[in-house]
Amino acid sequence: MRLLYLVTAILLLLTAPSASAEDSLAVSYDFAHLPTPIAGVAGGRDVVFVGEPLNSSVAALSRLTGRQVGALPAPPSGFVLPFIVHSLGEGRIAVLDAGGTPQPDPPVLANPTIYEYAYSTSGGFSAQLVRTIRFTGVPVGFAEDFVLLPDGRYLLSDAILGSVWVVQPDGTVTPGIVPKTFEPADFIPRLALCPTMPKVTVNGVPFLFSGSTLPGVSPLAVRDGNVYYYSPCARGIYSFPLSVLSDHRQPYERAADIRLVAPTPADVPVEELLDFTFNPFNPADRYLYAADALQLRVIRIDLATGARQVVAGDPRRFDFPSALGFLPTTGGLSELVVVSNQQERLTVTNDAITEDAPNLPFVVAKVLVTR
């Protein structure tokens, strides 16, 4: 199977007429086409999972062919907005259901849930829900991302109220870095949203995020004892030591350890890195890979210097890239899968338009990092 996959991947690269190699860092090509908006992507050795939030479902695609082989069974109460998917290791996947679309003004609390699934591809695809983590009673404005820590805890980011919450191994939710109160005067500036944003143009379309705001703490990634997050409002990639989340200070006092790692370039008026990730299958790869949504590309950042490189860019293939994730290495290839959901073309995410006008289909792309 692995040899067949490798041969197929090479043939796709050789025959795909639109394969791109912008600066020789990578080669990208279309992996799958879906008819509805997509968000969230992760996978394993044989399967790739893609969230379909408006369909309240998570599709399972063959990693070899891109064709759908199944779907995650919905939880008993159904999915509301499944839009973030992360691999927990081979045969395990987790889905963040945001519980509804963001409503920042005035803030309406969300009801996020993390669902863990076990899956198998032996004899055909099958999956079962094995754990449910609810945030009932936890003040969350909009859950933007989550990450599983090596010790079994989860971190959850809130892009509206500007918080990082910790889920303990037993499922208890505790504050990590959280404002003293949720009155605007107590918000933590490097975590909370901006109530306004300037109008920009994305792929020729005028664009304002839903609520005409800029999110606060958004994607999360962890490496070498540090938590990294991105804030479009605070204009940069920030970090803090993982250890502060269990020290004896008040949750709002821990914000003192947040440090700016890589600022948004000064000549970029608005930036949104909707997702980012390290390559967990290549410890020697020092870069942080990011979905640069407004610039229609995938980039990587050297966190030691803040320098950025364009990995792949194409206004059709990466039409508002929103999520990405590395797949287990096969044949020595570092393979990044990317979904783009054309947020500039949908009224649910763009306040500057009055009609949906998507360019069908929605593209799931693969990026083979060559160096």
C-alpha positions in Angstrom: 0.0 0.0 0.0 2.8 2.5 0.9 4.6 1.7 -2.4 1.4 2.1 -4.3 0.7 5.4 -2.6 4.2 6.7 -3.4 4.0 5.8 -7.1 0.5 7.3 -7.3 1.7 10.6 -5.8 4.6 10.8 -8.2 2.3 10.2 -11.1 0.0 12.9 -10.0 2.8 15.4 -9.7 4.1 14.5 -13.2 0.8 14.7 -14.9 -1.1 17.5 -13.0 -1.1 20.4 -15.5 -1.6 22.9 -12.6 1.1 21.7 -10.3 3.1 24.6 -9.0 6.6 25.1 -7.6 6.7 28.7 -6.7 10.1 28.9 -5.3 11.2 25.3 -5.4 10.2 24.8 -1.7 7.3 22.6 -2.6 5.0 21.2 -5.3 1.2 21.5 -4.9 -1.7 19.9 -6.7 -5.4 19.4 -6.3 -6.2 16.4 -4.2 -10.0 16.5 -3.9 -12.9 18.6 -5.0 -16.0 19.0 -2.7 -19.3 20.7 -3.6 -19.9 22.4 -0.2 -17.8 24.8 2.0 -15.0 23.0 3.9 -13.0 23.7 7.1 -10.6 21.7 9.1 -8.4 18.9 7.9 -6.2 16.1 9.3 -5.4 12.6 8.5 -3.4 9.4 9.0 -1.7 6.8 7.0 -4.7 5.9 4.7 -7.4 8.5 5.2 -7.9 12.3 5.3 -10.7 14.0 7.3 -12.3 17.2 6.1 -14.9 19.2 8.0 -18.1 20.3 6.2 -19.5 22.7 8.8 -22.5 23.9 6.8 -23.5 20.2 6.3 -22.8 19.4 9.9 -20.5 16.5 9.0 -16.9 15.4 8.7 -16.0 13.5 5.6 -13.4 10.8 5.3 -11.4 10.7 2.1 -9.0 8.0 0.8 -5.5 9.4 1.1 -4.7 7.5 -2.1 -7.5 8.7 -4.4 -9.2 11.7 -2.7 -12.6 10.0 -3.0 -14.9 9.9 -0.1 -14.9 6.5 1.7 -17.2 7.4 4.6 -17.9 10.0 7.3 -17.5 10.3 11.1 -20.8 9.2 12.8 -22.5 12.3 14.2 -22.7 12.5 18.0 -26.1 11.7 19.6 -27.1 15.4 19.5 -25.6 15.9 16.0 -22.8 18.3 14.9 -23.6 22.0 15.0 -20.4 23.5 13.4 -17.6 21.0 13.0 -14.8 23.1 11.6 -11.5 22.1 13.2 -10.1 18.6 12.9 -6.8 17.4 14.4 -5.1 14.0 14.4 -4.4 12.4 17.8 -2.2 9.7 16.3 -2.8 6.9 14.0 -6.4 5.7 14.3 -7.6 8.6 16.5 -9.1 11.9 15.4 -10.6 14.9 17.3 -13.2 17.3 16.1 -13.9 20.8 17.5 -17.6 21.7 17.2 -17.8 25.4 17.8 -21.4 25.2 18.7 -22.4 28.0 16.4 -21.1 30.9 14.4 -19.3 33.8 16.1 -21.4 36.6 17.5 -19.0 39.3 18.8 -21.2 42.4 19.1 -22.7 42.0 21.6 -20.9 38.9 22.6 -23.0 35.8 22.7 -21.4 32.8 24.5 -20.7 29.7 22.5 -21.1 26.1 23.5 -18.1 24.3 22.0 -17.5 20.6 22.3 -14.5 18.4 21.4 -15.3 14.9 20.1 -12.7 12.2 20.0 -13.1 9.3 17.5 -11.3 6.0 17.0 -11.3 4.9 13.4 -10.0 2.0 11.3 -9.5 1.4 7.5 -9.1 -2.4 7.8 -11.8 -3.9 5.7 -13.3 -0.5 4.8 -13.6 2.7 6.8 -15.3 2.6 10.2 -15.3 5.0 13.2 -16.8 5.4 16.6 -17.2 8.2 19.1 -15.1 7.4 22.1 -15.0 10.6 24.2 -16.9 13.9 24.5 -15.5 17.0 26.2 -18.1 19.7 26.9 -17.4 23.3 27.9 -20.8 23.7 29.7 -20.7 26.8 31.9 -17.3 27.9 30.6 -17.5 31.5 29.2 -16.3 31.1 25.6 -17.0 33.6 22.9 -15.9 31.6 20.0 -13.5 28.5 20.1 -11.0 29.0 17.3 -8.6 26.1 17.8 -7.4 23.4 20.1 -4.3 21.3 20.6 -3.5 18.1 22.5 -0.5 18.2 24.8 1.8 15.2 25.4 0.5 14.8 28.9 -3.1 14.4 27.7 -4.3 17.9 28.4 -6.0 20.0 25.7 -5.7 23.8 25.2 -8.6 25.7 23.7 -8.4 29.2 22.3 -11.2 31.8 22.5 -10.8 34.4 19.7 -13.5 36.8 21.0 -13.0 37.0 24.8 -9.3 36.4 24.4 -8.6 33.4 26.6 -6.7 30.1 26.6 -8.5 27.3 28.5 -7.0 24.0 29.7 -8.8 20.7 29.6 -7.3 18.4 32.2 -7.0 14.6 31.4 -10.1 13.9 33.4 -12.1 16.4 31.3 -12.2 19.2 33.9 -11.9 22.6 32.3 -9.6 25.1 34.1 -8.5 28.7 33.2 -5.1 28.9 31.6 -4.7 32.6 30.6 -8.0 34.3 31.1 -8.9 38.0 31.8 -9.7 39.0 35.3 -13.2 39.8 34.1 -14.9 39.8 30.8 -15.6 43.5 30.8 -13.8 45.1 27.9 -11.6 47.1 30.3 -10.1 43.9 31.6 -9.5 42.2 28.2 -5.9 41.1 27.6 -4.8 43.1 24.5 -2.6 40.4 23.0 -5.4 37.9 23.2 -8.7 39.7 22.6 -10.4 40.7 19.3 -10.4 44.1 17.7 -14.0 45.4 17.4 -13.3 46.8 13.9 -11.2 46.1 10.9 -10.4 47.9 7.7 -12.0 46.6 4.5 -9.6 44.7 2.3 -9.8 43.0 -1.1 -9.3 39.2 -1.3 -9.1 37.6 -4.7 -10.8 40.7 -6.2 -13.7 40.6 -3.7 -14.2 43.3 -0.9 -13.9 41.6 2.5 -14.8 42.2 6.1 -14.8 39.4 8.6 -18.1 38.3 10.1 -19.0 41.0 12.6 -16.5 43.3 10.9 -13.9 42.4 13.6 -10.4 41.1 13.7 -10.1 37.9 15.9 -7.8 37.6 18.9 -6.0 34.4 19.8 -6.6 32.1 16.9 -4.5 29.0 15.9 -2.4 27.2 18.5 0.7 25.1 18.2 3.1 23.6 20.8 6.8 22.7 20.5 9.7 22.4 22.9 7.7 23.5 25.9 6.3 26.6 24.3 2.8 27.5 23.2 2.6 29.5 20.0 -0.5 31.4 18.9 -1.4 33.9 16.2 -3.5 37.1 16.7 -4.6 39.1 13.7 -5.7 41.9 16.1 -2.4 42.0 18.0 -0.6 41.6 14.6 1.8 38.8 15.2 2.8 35.3 16.3 3.2 35.1 20.1 4.4 32.5 22.6 4.4 31.7 26.2 5.9 28.9 28.2 3.6 25.9 28.6 4.6 25.7 32.3 2.8 29.0 33.2 -0.5 27.3 32.7 0.0 25.4 35.9 1.8 27.9 38.1 0.3 29.6 41.2 -0.5 33.0 39.7 -4.0 34.2 38.9 -4.9 33.3 35.3 -4.8 36.9 34.1 -1.4 37.4 35.7 0.1 34.7 33.4 -0.3 37.0 30.4 2.9 38.8 31.6 4.9 35.9 30.1 3.5 36.3 26.6 6.2 37.4 24.1 6.1 38.6 20.5 7.9 36.1 18.3 7.2 37.2 14.7 5.3 40.5 14.0 3.0 40.9 11.0 5.0 42.7 8.3 4.5 46.5 8.6 3.4 46.8 5.0 0.5 44.4 5.5 -2.6 46.3 6.6 -4.6 43.2 7.6 -3.3 39.6 8.0 -5.1 36.4 9.0 -3.2 33.2 9.5 -6.2 31.0 10.0 -4.2 27.9 10.9 -0.6 26.9 11.6 1.3 23.8 12.5 4.7 22.3 12.9 5.7 19.2 11.1 5.4 16.5 13.7 6.9 13.9 11.4 10.2 15.7 10.9 11.8 17.1 14.1 14.6 18.7 12.1 12.1 20.9 10.3 12.2 24.1 12.4 9.5 26.0 10.5 6.0 26.9 11.5 3.7 26.4 8.5 0.7 28.7 8.2 -2.4 29.2 6.0 -2.1 32.8 4.9 -5.8 33.2 4.0 -5.9 36.8 2.7 -2.8 36.4 0.6 -4.1 33.1 -0.9 -1.0 31.1 0.0 0.8 28.8 2.4 3.8 30.2 4.1 6.4 29.1 6.7 8.0 31.1 9.4 11.4 30.7 11.0 10.6 31.5 14.6 14.3 32.2 15.4 14.4 35.2 13.0 10.7 35.9 12.0 11.6 35.4 8.4 8.9 34.1 6.1 8.9 32.0 3.0 6.1 31.3 0.5 5.7 27.6 0.3 2.8 27.4 -2.2 0.4 30.0 -3.7 -2.3 29.9 -6.3 -5.5 32.0 -6.2 -7.7 29.1 -7.3 -6.1 26.2 -5.4 -5.6 28.3 -2.2 -8.7 30.5 -2.3 -8.8 31.5 1.3 -6.8 28.6 2.8 -8.3 28.0 6.3 -6.7 24.8 7.6 -3.7 22.6 7.1 -2.0 19.6 8.6 0.8 17.2 7.9 0.1 13.6 7.1 2.4 10.7 8.3 5.5 10.6 6.1 5.4 8.0 3.3 8.4 7.3 1.2 10.3 10.2 2.8 7.9 12.9 1.6 6.7 15.7 3.9 3.0 16.0 2.8 0.9 18.9 3.8 -2.9 18.8 3.1 -4.7 22.2 2.9 -8.4 23.1 2.6 -9.6 26.5 1.3 -13.2 27.7 1.9 -13.5 30.9 -0.1 -14.6 32.9 2.9 -14.5 36.1 0.9 -17.3 34.7 -1.3 -19.7 33.7 1.5 -22.0 36.1 3.3 -21.7 34.1 6.5 -18.1 35.1 6.8 -17.9 38.3 4.7 -19.9 41.4 5.8 -18.9 43.3 2.7 -21.0 41.2 0.3 -24.8 40.5 0.0 -24.8 37.3 -2.0 -23.0 34.0 -1.9 -20.9 33.6 -5.1 -18.6 30.6 -4.5 -16.4 29.2 -7.3 -17.3 25.5 -7.2 -15.8 23.1 -6.4 -14.0 23.7 -3.0 -10.5 22.5 -3.3 -8.5 20.2 -0.9 -4.9 20.5 -2.0 -1.7 18.6 -1.2 1.6 20.3 -0.8 4.8 18.2 -1.0 7.6 20.1 0.8 10.8 19.4 -1.1 13.2 21.3 1.1 
